Amino acid sequence: MMSRGDRREEIFRDNADRNRFLETLGRACGKTGWQVHAYCLMSNHFHLVMETPRANLVEGMKWLLGTYTMWFNRRHKLTGHLFAGRYKSLLIDESSRGYLRAVCDYVHLNPVRAGLLTRRQALEKYKWSSYPGYLRSARQREKWLCCDRLMGEYGFQRDDHRSRLEFGRCVRDRQMQAIDAEVELIRRGWWFGAEDFVARLMDRISSPIGVSDHHYSKERSASDQHRAERIVQAQLAKLGWRNKDLLARRKSDPQKVKLAKQLRSQTTVSLKWIAHRLEMGTWAHVSNLLRASSKR
């Protein structure tokens, strides 16, 4: 998750501010049971990677941001908002290997992307992230920083000196690599995980009383596309077709029309999505085919 300063203004003016924020974050972890896996403080925003076992992110963030804002305003003789509205959160697929590691790497490498360090400078020189803590023993790092999960993602089962050295080498190798497509997925999206992650999430969510469907329209749309794709793959397997067969066959192939009708009846994906996925031309053509099919 990430929160930025109002109008992109500084939320940390000096090291006293940064130390106070980390102290407040530690208190928040004590109150909420949060498990922080990575963090990075920049001048006008911060990143956190954490788990919330008690499902109390909203309450905890309200306390964390509110408490730090009051302290910051008193210290700097200011009033009003410090943070720009609601924080941005990204759901991470913790059951599929590699996604937690990618997000923690993204957070730890933020000073490099921001130009505060070059790709050849030691990442631990930037002290306002959790990365230097990973290189220290458990006694020397923040008590609320949980390093075991990320170390395990890298294949290290013990938190000893040798593992920490190897962990540092792995992250340095990652630092030297070019920015890849994962960065945009993390930066722009609301979830990061395997292809079926959204479907698994939506299967676990029951619509809250008093919350209208439009609150979850984006999530439901993504989930329905995953559901539609599963239907397509199942039908292709049943027919003995591969994806390239959809392109080779006529746009009005009866099996395509049958599958399009199934998608319309069992999902809410658009005609445009169906036309593109089944190689059936335009959405209007699909609509005409379905209308003609229903009259038979």
ABEGO torsion letter per residue (X at the ends): XBBBBBGGBBABABAAAAAAAAAAAAAAAAAAGBBBABBBBBAABBBBBBBBAAGAAAAAAAAAAAAAAAAAAAAAGBBEBABBEBBBBBBBBAABBGAAAAAAAAAAAAAAAAGABBAABBAAABAABAAAAAABBAAABBAABBAAAAAAAAGBABBBAAAAAAAAAAAAAAAABBBBAAAAAAAABABBEBAAAAAAAAAABBBBBGBBAAAAAAAAAAAAAAAAAAAAAAAAAAAGBBAAAAAABBAABAAAAAAAAAAAAABABBAAAAAAAAGAEBAAAAAAAAAAAAAX
